[in-house]
Amino acid sequence: MAQALSEEEFQRMQAQLLELRTNNYQLSDELRKNGVELTSLRQKVAYLDKEFSKAQKALSKSKKAQEVEVLLSENEMLQAKLHSQEEDFRLQNSTLMAEFSKLCSQMEQLEQENQQLKEGAAGAGVAQAGPLVDGELLRLQAENTALQKNVAALQERYGKEAGKFSAVSEGQGDPPGGLAPTVLAPMPLAEVELKWEMEKEEKRLLWEQLQGLELSEKLKKKQESFCRLQTEKETLFNDSRNKIEELQQRKEADHKAQLARTQKLQQELEAANQSLAELRDQRQGERLEHAAALRALQDQVSIQSADAQEQVEGLLAENNALRTSLAALEQIQTAKTQELNMLREQTTGLAAELQQQQAEYEDLMGQKDDLNSQLQESLRANSRLLEQLQEIGQEKEQLTQELQEARKSAEKRKAMLDELAMETLQEKSQHKEELGAVRLRHEKEVLGVRARYERELRELHEDKKRQEEELRGQIREEKARTRELETLQQTVEELQAQVHSMDGAKGWFERRLKEAE
């Protein structure tokens, strides 16, 4: 019974020693892991703080710089668009003015041709009546004009001849009966001249008809070209108006896009502030968890150190009990050997038991050696535990100092974060003010550009009206000049006719003089 109890106690002590060793190793591993985790967490927290501050600064700077660059680039793009649109508008205006001047010149030419056609409307109207009536009327008109011219020429000649012959008859005393052959002699020549004048007049009338037809065709072509140019002008005007509307729509779309971007930036700022607040809460929660974990570890270390001391004391007491039990076992063994010597006859049946007991004894001796070595190791482990406890105490003091420093740094960081929050709010307000100023400036620029466009359009319309009035005045002057030229042309034609008649009379007189000679 005593041997069984001693074996159970020995096994229990061995199991307790193994448990203590494993617990000690586990505690040392956990302490080392916790220390590594604490250092890594501190490094992570410091790195995250630095990165967060850098990110906040970079975000604020990059957002401001990007927004300013975006606004400047958009402003430059809008100015470039406005300049290009102004140049396009000027080019279109210059082309329209050139086309308008061409149209005005063509209109003047058409009006001149129309006036010429109106003057020759009688001939043209007759020409359009029919080919048969045309020839008769032309022939009759030519005969009429030729006869009138011949009658006038004959009357003049007759008057002149009558004057000359009266002077000759008065000077020479010739009888008046000699007038008949002199007057009747040039009658065939008059008929030839009449035919020639008729043919000439017919040719002239035909030429006038041809000119009238050509002018009517030219007038039709120019009317068609004028209508085409007018339609092109309307299409160009509609295109320019559509382009102006498209530009206005683009400006409105750009303005809406800028508003959407500003709203998006504000939303991103709000999201960043929310994430910042969440990070602050998370960091505070992690700090509280780390502090609670440190406290729990410190409590666990203190409890485990107390348990280890109690277990060491129990092991020492159990060791003493084992020694006493070993002494009792030796005494029991000696008694048994005496009994075996006394009962050698009975040892034959119990030899196996003796051998087993000897083996168990040897095992116990080996276990005793092992226990001694384990006791030495436990003493060493206890010394190590004491050293570790001292180190843990030192680390505890360091941790308390670091906690105080961390609290101070946390308070400083909190103050810095509050300052950063104030700065972000101020920067946000400044950004809003800058955005408002940029919007006002952009609206002012847009209004200025719109006013400039309207002023230029008004000036262009006024210039156009003034040029139209000047062109109309020039057209009136040209019409007056054409009328004067027409009257001068009529007088020239009359003078040419008189010159021709005088040439004919001169030739006739020369022939008469030759005949008289």
PATI-349854 format. One record per residue: x, y, z of N, C-alpha, C, O, CB in turn. Coordinates in steps of 0.1 Angstrom, whole numbers, plus 5000, padded with zeros to 4 digits. Atoms other than C-alpha are relative to their C-alpha. Glycine has a CB too. Example, Ala and Ser with C-alpha at 12.3 -4.5 7.8 and 13.67 -1.06 7.14 Angstrom:
500949885000512349555078500950125000501950125007499050005012 499149895000513749895071499250115008499750225009500450054986 
//
This chain:
500849885000500050005000500950125000500650224993499150005012 499049884999502950245009500750014987501050124982500949985012 499349995012504750144978499150054989499550134981500549864996 500949955010501650204956499850155002499750224992498649935001 500149864997501150544973501250084995501150194990499750035015 498749935004504750634967500150014985500550114980501249935006 500049995015504450544930499050104995499450184986499749864995 501049905005501250744926500550145003500450234994498749985007 499549864997502851044944501250044991501350154986500550015014 498949985009505951004923499550044986500050134980501049884999 500649975013503950994891499350145000499450224990499049904995 500749874999501851294903501050115000500850214993499150005012 498949905000505051484911500650024986500950134982501149975010 499549995013506451404877499150074990499550154982500449864995 501049945008503251504860500050155003499950244994498749945001 500049854996503251834880501250074995501150184990499850015015 498849935005506851904871499950024985500350134980501249915003 500149985015506151844834499050114997499250194988499549874994 501049905003503052064836500650145003500450244996498849985009 499349874997505152334854501050044989501150164986500749995014 499049975010507852304828499350064987499750164981500949884997 500849965012505352324799499450145002499450224993498949904997 500649874997503552614816501150115000500850224995499350005014 498949905000506852794822500450044986500650154982501249955008 499649985014507852744785498950084993499250184986500249874993 501149925007504352864774500050145004499850234996498749935003 500049864996504553164796501150084995501050204991500150005016 498849935006508053254784499750034985500050144980501349925002 500349985014506853204748499050114999499150204990499549884993 501049905001503753414754500550145003500250244997498849975010 499449874997505753684771500950064989500850174985500949995013 499249965012508253694742499150044989499450154983500949894996 500949965011505453694717499350135003499150224994498949894998 500749884996503553964736501050124999500650234994499549995014 499049895001506754174738500250044985500350154982501349965006 499849975015507354134700498850074995498950164987500349874993 501249945005503754214693499950145005499450234997498749925005 500049864995503954524716500950094992500550204988500350005015 499049925008507054644698499550024986499650134981501449945000 500549985014505554574664498850094999498750174990499749864994 501149924999502354734674500450155002499850244996499049965011 499649864998504155044687500650054987500450174983501050005011 499549965013506155054655499050034989499050134982501049904995 501149985010503055014634499250135003498950204994499049885001 500749884996501255284654500850134997500250224991499750005015 499249885004504155524650500150024985500050134980501549985006 500049995015504455434613498750054994498750134985500449874994 501349965005500755474608499750155003499150224995498949925007 500149854996500855814627500750084989500250184984500550035014 499249925010503655934604499349994986499250104980501449944999 500650015013501955794573498750084999498450144989499849864996 501249934999498655944584500250154999499550224991499249975012 499749865001500156284589500550044987500150144981501150045011 499549975013502056264557498949994989498850084980501149894996 501150015009498956144539499050125001498650174990499249875002 500949884998496856424554500750124993500050204986499850035014 499349885006499556684544500049994984499750084977501450015005 499950025015499956524509498650024994498550084983500649864997 501449985005496156504505499650144999499150194989499049925009 500449865000495656864515500750074989500250154981500350065013 499249935010498556984493499649954986499450044977501549975002 500450055013497656754464498750044995498450084984500249854999 501449965004493956834465500050144997499450184987499149975012 500049865003494657204467500750024986500250094978500750085011 499249985013497357184439499249954988499250014978501349935001 500850065011495156954418498850094996498650114985499649865003 501149915003492157174422500450134993499750174984499250035013 499649885006494057484414500549984986500250054977501250065009 499650035013495757314385498949974990498850014979501049885000 501250035009492457184372499250124997498850144985499149905008 500749875003490857524376500850084990500250144981499750085013 499249925009493757694359500049944986499950014976501550005005 500050065013493857434331498650024993498550044981500349855001 501349975006490057464326499850144996499250174985498949965010 500149855004490357844326500850024987500350094978500650095011 499249985012493157824300499349934988499349994977501449945002 500850075011491057574280498950094995498650104983499549865004 501149915004488057804281500550124993499950174983499250045013 499549885008490158104271500549964986500250044977501250065008 499650055013491757904243498849984991498850024979500849885000 501250025008488257804232499450134996498950144984499049915008 500649875003487058154234500850074989500250134980499950095012 499149945010490058284214499749934986499650004976501549995003 500250075013489558014187498650034995498450044983500149855002 501449975005485758084186500050154995499350174985499049995012 499949875005486558454183500650014986500250084977500850095009 499350005013488958384154499149944990499049994978501349925001 501050065009486358154138498950104996498550114985499449875006 501049915003483758414142500550124991499750164983499450065014 499449895009486058684127500149954986499850024976501350055006 499950055013486858464098498749984993498550024981500749865000 501450015005483158384093499550134996498850154986499149935009 500549865003482358754095500750064988500050124980500250095013 499349955011485058844071499649934987499450004977501649985001 500550075012483958574046498650054997498250074985500049855002 501349955002480358684051500050144994499250184985499150005013 499949865005481359054045500449994985500050074977500950085009 499550015014483258954014498949954990498750004979501249904999 501150055008480358754001498950104999498350124988499449875006 501049895001478059044010500450104990499650164982499850065014 499549905010480259283990499849954986499450024977501550045003 500250065013480259033961498550014996498250044984500549865000 501449995003476459013963499650144997498750164988499249945012 500449875003476159383964500550054987499750114979500650105011 499549975013478359423934499249934989498849994979501549964998 500850075010476359153916498650064999498050074989499949855004 501349945000473159323927500050134992499150164984499550035014 499849885008474459653912500049974985499350034977501250075004 499950035014475359483880498649954995498249994984501049894998 501350055004471959303879499050124999498250124990499449905010 500949895002470159633885500350084988499450134981500150105013 499649935013472159803857499449924988498949984979501550014999 500550085011471359513834498450004999497950014989500449865001 501549994999467659523846499550134994498650134987499549985014 500349875005467559893838500150004985499350064978500850115007 499850015014469059833804498949924993498449954982501449944997 501050085005466559563799498650075000497850064990499849875007 501249924999463759793810499950104988498950124982499850075013 500049905011464860053785499849934986499149984978501450074999 500350075013464859793757498949905002498949804995501349924995 501150094997461659633771499149994988498449894985499350045012 501050005012459659743740500549904990499749824984500050144994 499550105010461959553717500049865005499749774997501550044996 500050134995462259263740498649945001498349824998500649995014 501450054999458459243745499549964986498849864984499150115005 500450035014457959253708500749874996500149794988500350114991 499350125004460658983704499449885006499549775000501450015004 500650124993458858753728498649984994498049874998499950025015 501450025004455458803710499949884990498949814990499550124993 500150115009456258563682501050034988501350144985498649994994 499049985010458758503654499550074987500350144981500649874996 500549945012456558603625499750155001500150234993498749934996 500349854997455258933640501350075002501450194999499050015012 498849934996458759003652500750054987501150174987501049905006 499349965012460359013617499350124993499950224989500149894990 500749895006457559233604500250135007500450245001498549974999 499849884992457759473633501450064998501550184997499749975014 498749955002461459493630500250074987500850184986501049895002 499849945013461359553593499250134999499850234993499449914989 500849885000458559813597500750115008500850235003498649985005 499349904992460459993625501350054993501550174993500449945014 498849965007463659983605499650094988500350194985500849884995 500449915011461860123574499550145005499950244999498849934992 500549884995460160383595501150105004501150215000499049985012 498849924996463360503611500850054989501350164988500849935010 499249965012465260493578499350104992499950204987500249874992 500749905008462460683560500050145007500250245001498549954998 499949874993462360943588501350074998501450194996499649985015 498749945002466060983586500250064986500850164984501149905003 499949965014465961003548499250124997499750224990499649894991 500949885002463061253549500750125006500750235000498749985006 499349884994464961473573501250044992501550164990500449965015 498849965008468161443553499650064987500350164982500849874997 500549945012466261513521499550145001499850234993499049914993 500549864998464561813536501250095002501250204997499150005012 498949924998467861943548500750034986501150144983501049945010 499349995013469461873514499250094991499850184984500349874994 500849925009466562023496500050145003500150234995498549955000 499949864996466662333517501450064996501450174991499950015015 498749955004470362363511500250024985500750124980501149915005 499949995014470162293474499150114995499550194985499549874993 500949895004467262533471500750135002500650224994498649995007 499349884997469262793488501250034990501450144985500650005014 498949985009472262733466499650034986500150124979500949875000 500449985013470362713434499350144999499450204988499049894995 500649875000468463023443501150114999501050214992499150035012 498949915001471763193448500650004987501050104981501049975011 499450025013473163053416499150074989499550134980500249864996 500949945009469963153397500050155000499850214990498649945002 500049864999470063493410501350064995501350174989499850045015 498749955004473763533402500149984985500750074978501149935007 499750035014473663373366498850024992498950044980500449864999 501249985008470063413356499549884993498849894983500250114990 500450125006469463053348498549985002498050035012500849885005 501450024998465862943344499849905011500649815013499349954987 500250094990464262753373499649864996499549775004498950055009 500350135005463362463351501149905001500949785000499650004986 498850094998466862323356500049935013500949855015501250074998 500050074986465962213392499549864999499949775007499150085009 500650145000464061903382501049894998500949795005498950004989 499150115001466861703369501049995011501449885015500850014987 499050014989469161803398499349945012500049875020500550145003 500650064988466561703424499649854997499749775006498750075003 500450135003465361393406501149904997501049784997499050004988 498850095004468861263397500449915011500749795009501150094996 499550094989469861133432498949905006499249855017500650085010 501050084994466660933437500449855001500149795012498750004992 499650144998468160583431501049995011501049895019500749954987 499150004988470960673455499350005013499749945023501050114999 500849994987468360763481499349865003499249825015498950104999 500650134997466660423476501049905005500749835014499449944987 498950094995469960243480500350035015500549955023501350024992 499749964986470660453512498849955009499149915020500250155000 501250044991467060373524500149855003499949815014498750034992 499950154997467659993519501149985010501049895019500349934987 498850024991471060023535499650045015500049965024501250084996 500449964986469560213565499049905006499149875018499350144999 500950114995466759953567500749885005500449835016499049974989 499350124996469159663568500850035013500949955022501049964989 499249964988471359853593499150015012499549965023500750144998 500949994988468359923615499549875004499449845016498850094996 500550144997467159563612501249935008500949865018499749924988 498950064993470659443622500250065015500449985024501350024993 499949944987470759693651498949945009499249915021499950154999 501150064992467359573663500249865004500049815015498650024993 499750144997468359213660501149995011501149915020500449934987 498950014990471559283679499550045014499949985024501150104996 500649964988469459463706499249885006499349865018499150124999 500850124995467159153708501049905006500749845017499249944989 499150104995470158923711500650055014500749975023501149984990 499549954988471659143738498949995011499249965023500450154999 501150014990468259153756499849855005499749835016498750054994 500150144997468058773754501249955009501049895019499949914988 498850044992471658733767499950065014500250005024501350054993 500249944986470858983795499049935008499249925020499750154998 501050074993467758803804500549865006500349835017498749974991 499350124995469758473806500950035011500949965021500749934988 499149964989472458643826499250045013499650015024500950124996 500849964989469758793848499549885008499549875020498950094996 500550124994468258453854501149935008500949885019499449904989 498950064993471658303862500450075012500750015023501249994990 499649924988472558583885498950005011499250005023500350144996 501050014990469158563902500149865007500049855019498650014994 499850144994469758183907501250005009501249955020500249904989 498850004991473258253920499850095012500350065023501250064992 500449914989471858533942499249925010499449925022499250124996 500850084991469258293956500949895007500749875019498849924992 499150104994471958023961500950065011501150015021500949944989 499149934990474258273979499250045012499750035023500650124993 500849964988471358394000499749885009499749885021498650064995 500250124992470558034010501349965007501249925019499649884991 498850034993474257974017500350105012500850065022501250014990 499949904989474258294038499249965011499649975023499750144995 500950044990471258174057500649885007500549875020498649974995 499450124993472957834063501250035008501349985019500449904989 498849964992476158004074499550075013500150055024500950094992 500549934988474158224098499449905009499649915022498950114996 500650104991472257924111501149925006501149885018499149914992 498950084994475557734115500750085011501050025022501049964989 499349924989477158024134499150015012499650005024500250144995 500949994988474058054156500049865007500049865020498550034995 500050134994474057674162501449985008501449925018499949894990 498750014993477857694170500050085013500550045023501150054991 500149924988477157974195499249935011499549935022499450144997 500850084990474357764211500849895005500749865017498749964993 499250124996476657464212501150055010501349985020500749934989 499049944990479357684229499350035013499950005024500750124994 500749974988476857804254499649875008499849865020498750084998 500350134993475657444261501349945006501349885017499449914990 498750064994479357334265500450085012500950025022501150014989 499649924988479957624289499149955012499649945023499950154997 500850054989476957514309500349875005500449845017498550004995 499650144996478057154308501350005008501449935018500249914988 498749994993481557254319499750065014500450015024501050094993 500349944987480057464347499449895009499749885021499050124999 500750104992477857174358501149895004501149845015498949934992 498950094997480956944356500950055012501349975020500949964988 499249944989482857184378499349995013499949965024500450154997 500850014988480057194403500049855005500149835017498550044998 499950144996479956814403501349965006501449885015499649904988 498750034995483656794408500250065014500849995023501150064991 499949944987483457034437499249925010499749905022499550155000 500850084991480656834452500749865003500749825015498649974994 499250134998482756514447501150025009501449945018500549954987 498949974992485756674463499550025015500249985024500850134996 500649984986483556784493499749875006499949845018498850094999 500350134995482256434496501249925004501349855014499249924989 498750074996485856294495500650055012501149985021501050014988 499549944987486856544522499249945012499749915022499950154999 500850054989483856434543500449855003500549815015498550014997 499650144998484756064537501449995007501649905015500049934987 498750004994488356134546499950045015500649985023501050094993 500249964986487256314578499449885008499849855019499250125001 500650114993485056014586501049895002501049835013498849954992 499050114998487855764580501050045010501549965018500749974986 499049954990490155984601499449985014500149935023500350154998 500650024987487655974629499949865004500149825015498550065000 500050144998487255604625501349955004501549865013499449924988 498750054996490955554626500450055014501049975022501050064990 499749964987491155764657499349915010499949875020499550155003 500750094991488455554674500749875000500849815011498549994995 499450145000490155234662501350005008501649915015500349964986 498749994992493555354676499750015015500449945023500850124995 500350004986491955444709499649875005500049835016498950115002 500450144996490255104710501249915001501349835011499049954991 498850094999493554934702500950035012501449945018500850014987 499249964988495355134729499349945012500049895021500150155000 500750064988492655034754500249855001500449805012498550045000 499950155000492854674743501449965004501649875012499749944986 498650034996496654674746500350035015501049955021501050094991 499949974986496454834780499449895008500049845018499450145004 500750114993493954574791500849874999500949805009498649984995 499250135002496054294776501350015009501749915015500449984985 498849994992499154434794499749975015500449905022500650144998 500450024986497254444827499749855002500249805013498850085003 500350144999495954094821501349915001501449825009499149954989 498750075000499453974813500750015013501349925019500950044988 499349984987500854134844499449925011500049865019500050155003 500750084990498153984865500349854999500649785009498550025000 499750145002498753644849501449965004501649865010499749974985 498650024996502453674854500249995015500849905020501050104994 499950004986502053764890499349875006499949815015499350125006 500750124995499553474895500849884998501049795006498649994994 499250125003501753224877501350005008501749895012500350004985 498850014992504753334896499749955015500449885021500750155001 500450054987502853284929499749855000500149785009498850085005 500250155001501652944916501349934999501449825005499149984988 498750075002505152854906500749995013501349895017500950084990 499450014987506452944940499449905009500049825016500050145007 500750104992503752744957500349864995500549775003498550024999 499750135005504452454933501449965004501649845007499849994985 498650034996508152474941500149965015500749865018501050124998 500050044986507452464978499349865002499849785010499250105008 500750134999505052174973501049894995501049785001498850004991 499050105005507751994952501149975010501549865012500750054987 499050034990510252044980499449915011500149825016500550145006 500650084990507851915005499849854995500049765003498650055004 500250145006507051614982501349934999501449815001499350014986 498750065000510751564978500449945013501049835015501150104995 499850054987511151535015499249885004499749785010499850115011 500850124997508251305017500549884992500449774998498550034996 499550115008509751094989501349945007501549825008500450044986 498850054993513051075009499649915012500149815014500950125004 500550084989511150965039499449874996499649765002499050085009 500650125005509250715019501049904995500949784996499050034988 498950095005512450585003500749935012501149825012501050094992 499450064988513950535038499149895005499549795010500250115011 500950104995510750355048500149884991500049764995498650055000 499950115010511050145016501349925003501349805002500050054986 498850084997514650055025499849925012500249805013501250105002 500350084988513549955059499149884997499349775002499450095011 500950115004510749755044500849894992500549774994498850054992 499250105008513249595020500949925009501049795006500850084989 499250084990515549495048499249905007499649785009500850105010 500950094993512649345066499649884991499549774995498850075006 500450115010511649155035501249914997501049794996499550074987 498950095003515149035029500249905012500649785010501350084998 499950094988515248905065498949894999499149775001499850085013 501150105001511848745059500349904989500049784990498750074997 499650095011513148605026501049895004501049785001500550084988 499050104995516148455043499449905009499749785009501150085008 500750094991513848315069499149914992498849804996499350085011 501050085007511448195043500549964986499949994976498650074999 499450045013513748065016499249894993499149884981501449955002 500950105006511447775011498950064993498450004983499549905011 501249945006508648005002500550104988499650164981499250085010 499649915010510848214979499949954985499950034976501550045002 500150065013510547974950498750064993498750094981499949855000 501249955006506948094944500050154998499350214990498849965009 500049855001507748454950501350064993501650184994499950065014 498749955006511048474930499650104989500350214987500749884993 500449905011509248644901499650135006499950245001498849944992 500449874993507748894925501250085004501250205003499149975012 498749934996511248964939500750074988501150184989500949905007 499349945012512649014905499250124995499850224991500149894988 500849885004509749244896500350125010500450235005498649975000 499749894991510349434928501450064999501650185000499849955015 498649955002514049454921500050094988500650204988501049894998 500149915012513249584886499350135004499850244999499249934989 500649874997510849834901500950095009500950215008498749975008 499149934992513449924926501150074992501450194994500749915011 499149935009515949984899499450124992500050224990500649894990 500749895006513350184881499950125009500050235005498649954995 500149904991512750374912501350085003501350205004499449955014 498749934999516450444916500350094988500850204989501149895002 499849925012516550554880499150135001499650244997499749934987 500949884998513550774887500450095010500250225009498649955003 499449924990515250894918501050094994501150214996500549925011 498949925007518251004897499350114991499750224991500949914992 500749915009515851154872499450115008499450235004498949934992 500749894992513951334900501150095005500850215006499349935012 499049914996517251464913500450104989500650224992501349925005 499749915011518151594879498950104997499250214995500349914987 501149915002514651734875499950105011499650225008498749925000 500049904990514951894909501050114998500850234999500349935014 499049905003518152054899499550094988499750214989501449934995 500549925011516552164866498950095005498850215001499549914989 501149914994513552294886500650115008500150225007499049915008 499349894993515952484908500550104991500450224992501149955009 499549915010517552624878498950084994499050204991500849924989 501249935006514152694863499450115009499050215005498949904996 500549904990513152864895500950125000500450245001499949945014 499149895001516253074894499750084988499750214988501549965001 500349935013515453154858498750085001498550194997499949904988 501349934998511853234868500250125008499550225006499049905007 499749884992513153464895500650114992500250234992500949975012 499449905008515353634870499050064990499050184987501249944992 501149955009512453654845499050095007498650185002499349884994 500949924993510253784872500650145003500050245001499749945014 499449874999512854054879500050084987499750204987501549985005 500049935013513154124842498550054997498350154991500449904989 501449965003509354124840499650135008498950225004499049895004 500249884992509254374869500650124993500050234993500649985014 499349895007511854584851499250044987498950164984501449974996 500849975012509854554819498650065003498150154996499749874992 501249944996506754634838500250155003499450244999499449945013 499749864998508354954850500250084987499750194985501350025009 499849945013509555024815498750024993498450134987500949924991 501349995007506054954802499150115006498450184999499249865001 500749894994504555184828500550134995499750234992500149995015 499549875005506955454817499650024986499250134982501650005001 500449985014506255384781498550034999498150104990500349874992 501449975001502555384788499850155004499050224997499249915010 500149864997502955724805500450084988499850184984500850035012 499649925012504955844775499049994989498850084982501449944996 501050025011502455684752498750095003498150154994499649864999 501249924997499655864771500350154997499550224991499749995015 499649865003501656194769500050024985499550124980501450035006 500049985014502256134732498649994994498350064984500949884993 501450005005498656034727499350135003498550184994499249885008 500649874998497556354744500650104990499850194985500350055015 499449915010500056544722499449974986499150074979501549984999 500650035013498756354692498550054999498150094989500149854997 501449955000495256434702499950154998499150204991499349965014 499949865002496156794705500350044986499850124980501050075010 499649985014497856774672498949974990498750044980501349924996 501250045008494856594657498950115000498350144990499549875004 500949894999492656864671500450124992499650184985499850045014 499449895008494957124656499849984985499550064977501450035003 500150045014494956934623498550014996498250054985500549864998 501449995004491156914624499650154998498950184989499149945011 500349855002490957294630500650054987500050134980500650085012 499449955013493457344602499349954988499150024978501549954999 500750055012491557114579498750084998498350114987499749855002 501249925001488357304588500350144994499650194985499350015014 499649875006490157634581500349994985499950074977501250065008 499750025014491557494549498849974992498650024980501049894998 501250035008488157364539499250134998498750154987499149905008 500649885002486657704546500750094990500150154981499950085013 499349925010489457874527499849944986499750024976501550005003 500350065013488957624499498750034994498550064983500249845001 501449955005485257704498500050144996499450184986499049985011 499949865005486058074497500750014987500350094978500850085011 499350005013488658014470499149954988499150014977501349925001 500950055010486157804451498950114996498650134984499349875004 501049895003483558084455500650114992500050164983499450055013 499349895008486058344443500349964986500150034977501450045007 499750055013487058124414498749994992498750034980500749865000 501350005007483358074405499650144996499250164985499049935009 500349865003482758444408500850064988500350124979500150095012 499149955010485758524387499749934986499750004976501549975003 500450075013484758254361498750064995498650084983499949855003 501249945005481258394360500250144995499650184984498950005011 499849875006482558744356500749994987500450074978501050085010 499450015013484858634328499049954990499150004978501249905001 501150045010481958454312499150114996498850134984499249885005 500849885003479858764315500750104992500150164983499550065013 499249915008482658974302500149964986500050044976501450025006 499950065013483158744273498750014992498650044980500549865000 501349995007479458734266499750144996499150174986498949955010 500249865003479259114269500850044988500450124979500250095012 499149965011482259144246499449944986499450014976501449955002 500650065012480558904221498850084995498750114984499649865002 501249925003477359094223500450144994499850194984499050025012 499649875005479159424219500649994986500350074977501050065009 499450025013481159294189498949974990498950014978501049895000 501150035009477959154174499250124997498850154985499049895006 500649885002476259484179500850094990500350154981499750085013 499149925009479259664163500049954986499950024976501450005006 500150065013479159414135498750034993498750064981500349855000 501349975006475459464129500050154996499550184985498849975010 500049865004475959844130500950024988500550104979500550085012 499249995012478859814106499449954988499550014977501449935002 500750065012476859594084498950094995498750114983499349865004 501049915004473959834085500650134993500150174983499150055012 499449895006476260124078500649974986500450054977501150055009 499550045013477959944050498949984990499050014978500849875001 501150015009474559854036499550134995499250154984498849925007 500549875004473460214037501050074990500650134980499950095012 499149955009476760314021499949944986500050004976501449985005 500150075013476360043994498750054993498750064981500049855002 501249955007472760163988500250144995499850174984498950005010 499749865005474060523985500949994987500650064977500750085010 499150025012476760393961499149954988499449994977501149915003 500950055011474060203942499250114994499050124982499149895006 500849895005471960513940500950094991500550134980499450095011 499149925008474960713928500349934986500450004976501350035007 499750075012475860443903498850004990498950014978500449855003 501249995008472260443891499950134993499650154981498749975008 500049865006472360823886501150014989500950074979500250105011 499049995010475660783868499649924987499949964976501349945006 500450085012474260503846498950084992498950084980499449875004 501049925007471260733838500750114992500450134980499050065010 499349905007473661013829500849944988500850004977501050075010 499350065011475760773809499049964989499449974977500749885005 500950035010472660653791499550124992499550124980498749945006 500349875007471661013783501150044991500950084980499650115010 498849965008475161083771500249904989500549944978501349995009 499950095011475160763751499050034989499250024977499849855005 501049965010471860873735500550124992500450124980498750035007 499549885007473361213727501249964991501350014979500550105010 498950055008476561033714499449934987499949954976500949915007 500650075012474360813692499450104990499550094978499049895004 500649895009472461113679501150074993500950104981499150105009 498949935007475661293672500749914990501049964979501150045011 499450095010477060983655499149994988499549994976500249865006 501050005011473860973634500150134992500150124980498649985005 499849885007474261333626501350004992501450054981500050125010 498750015007477961273617499849924988500349954977501149955009 500250095011476860983595499250074989499650074977499349875004 500849925009474261203579500850114993500750134981498750065006 499149895006476761483574501049944991501350004980500750075012 499150075010479161233559499449974987499949994976500649885007 500850035012476461123535499850124992499950124980498749935004 500349885007475561473527501350064994501350114983499450115009 498749965005479261553523500349934987500849994977501149995010 499850075012479661273498499150044989499650054977499949855003 501049975010476561363480500450144994500350164982498650015005 499649865005477661733478501349994991501550064981500350095011 498850015008481161623466499749944986500249994976501049905007 500450055013479561413438499350104992499550114980499149885002 500749905008477261693429501050114995500850164984499050075009 499049915004480261923428500749954988501050024978500950045011 499350065011482061683406499150004987499650034976500449865003 500950005012478961653383499950144995499850174983498749955004 500149865005478662033383501250044993501150124983499750095012 498849975007482262063374500149944986501049954978501249965008 
//
